[in-house]
Amino acid sequence: MDRLHRGRVMFVGAGPGDPALLTVRAVECLHRADVVVYDTLVPPEVLDIVASTIERLPVPRDGREGNGDPGEAIGRLLARLAIEGRTVVRLKGGDPAVFGRLSEEMGPVREAGIPIEIVPGITAAAAAAAAAGIPLTSRSAASSLTILTGHEAADKREGIDFGTLSNLPGTLAIYMGVEQVEKWSSGLLSAGKPADTPVTIVSHCSWPDQRIAVSTLAHCAADFARHTWPAPAVVIVGEVALPATGHGSPAVRGPLGGRRVLNTRPSGQGDDLDALIRAAGGSSLRVPTIRIGPPESWQPLDDAIRHADTFDWIVFASSNGVRGFVSRLREAGLDGRALGTVRLAAIGPATRQELDRAGFACDLQPELFRSEGIVAAFGQLAGPARFLLVRANRGRDLMRRELEALGHFVTEVPAYSSEPIAAIDATTAAAIDQSPVDWITVTSSLIAESAVQLFGPRIRHWRIASLSPITSATLRRHGIDPTVEAAEAVSDSLVAAMAGWETAHPSPSS
Ligand code: SAH
């Protein structure tokens, strides 16, 4: 085989679920992969960062399908994919080396002589301790850490040496312990572990619906039976397992803590919105409702760029317009000098920011974040001027009509196309249903219309964050009242509006 095109397999730890807890190397691997093989422990928020062009292959985590060892079956699949010359990422929850069937999966890959890389991830015990605000070891109370599976308590009870475990001067981190709590807790108690040994349980660690509870060895089985602490959950047993605050969640998680937000921005955009939602403690799931693409033809924009210096004003209706314009300018081997003395205007602060990023100063950004604002601003011009409007293939042509009514000359060119997405694919639909949705962000009228179409009545159960008065008006036309509207049409304001609402409406689960 051509050595240059040899495949390889990277076993990558995905951490506990919050994408912010991925390592830099894990993100690099996910971006470079040709195919990502993952299991159900990896939440959709992490898969979200895998580009939509990369193939994703789900495999059952418990491997109940097929014959023989499930780990080896997955290993053979990985080897087959790599032999085709592909870069395979085997994405595993937490750390791949902790209860991850790593040796079984690596076997067939090694046998086939395929290069392997292992990228460690944050294992559940470490993530849970951090979330609960407790250490795993401590000079005074715990000089060792033992990671064990509670699952085995069922099949091989005699195999677990509860005597040794209860004599260890340290912390026990019990994985897969939810179903077998009765067995392992009674095993430890009867081997002499004190009944009042603190127990901290962290369920859905780092997920939007994370729960942290504190109990004791004697009471934890009854507490588990009484409460819903869904799997995956990890249990920390030992003197360290007593959060300083005594009860509840000690970690400060921000105003959107525990909130799950559907971010409907098109792919390739809105990363700033994701980051802001996460910085406020929320989790963000990307569910685009429109697709941005090239216009049907670049010709009108290319012609306009060639004659850019014949205009008095170029008006950008959106940041996509700026991106399209700048990319064609560069494509033609030109830069800002080609614009001569033409002045630039941007509708809305986000469009202005995009111009800034591209290295262009904006001469005018009206106070009103919409076409009407620009028209009002240009109403003051002394004589007729020549305008180039850079916009989408569709949308309101109010601006052109109003400028022409004022005696100006207007050329409109499409710099991108935006189309509603016809249907939500099955993986995304399943991801939406996996945990409750708290918020949906709606950042344009077209997105609003498409979201109403795609989500139907479900959208009425979610809180709605609208970017601008125009977007809100579109929502209201469909009988939907936004819960909040951004004070300014930029991502920071949108997140601030959601955060403000949450702070004003505290709920017991936040
Ligand atoms: N390789 C993983 C462990 C896989 S075994 C790691 O290093 O974390 C699966 C068990 O891991 C679950 O039963 C649970 O005990 C624990 N676990 C994984 N992710 C978790 C999460 N987000 N919250 C709590 N426990 C988790």
Boltz pocket constraint, residues with backbone or C-beta under 6 A from the ligand:
constraints:
  - pocket:
      binder: B
      contacts: [[A, 15], [A, 16], [A, 17], [A, 41], [A, 92], [A, 93], [A, 94], [A, 95], [A, 96], [A, 97], [A, 98], [A, 99], [A, 100], [A, 121], [A, 122], [A, 123], [A, 124], [A, 125], [A, 128], [A, 174], [A, 175], [A, 176], [A, 177], [A, 202], [A, 203], [A, 204], [A, 205], [A, 206], [A, 207], [A, 231], [A, 232], [A, 233], [A, 234], [A, 235]]
      max_distance: 6.0
